[in-house]
Amino acid sequence: MRTVTYKGRDYYLLQDAYINGDCYTAVAEDDEGGEYIIAWDFADDFDPHGDEEGDACDWDNPTSVTRID
């Protein structure tokens, strides 16, 4: 399970990130079982129609975390 850190807190991805409008998102949980949406903005030069997904975002630095439960 991949771990992402945001503002000093760890989140554990429950799925692979996917394109959701103008960013990538994935569902994750914290150590207490709370569920969250993790979001990553596209890199400035990313073309979702031709570039590799590995280059889409700064995967080590999500742009937002929103609690969903």
PyMOL commands that set and color helices and strands:
alter all, ss='L'
color gray80, all
select helices_A, chain A and resi 53-55
alter helices_A, ss='H'
color red, helices_A
select strands_A, chain A and resi 3-6+9-13+18-19+23-29+35-41+64-67
alter strands_A, ss='S'
color yellow, strands_A
deselect
rebuild
show_as cartoon
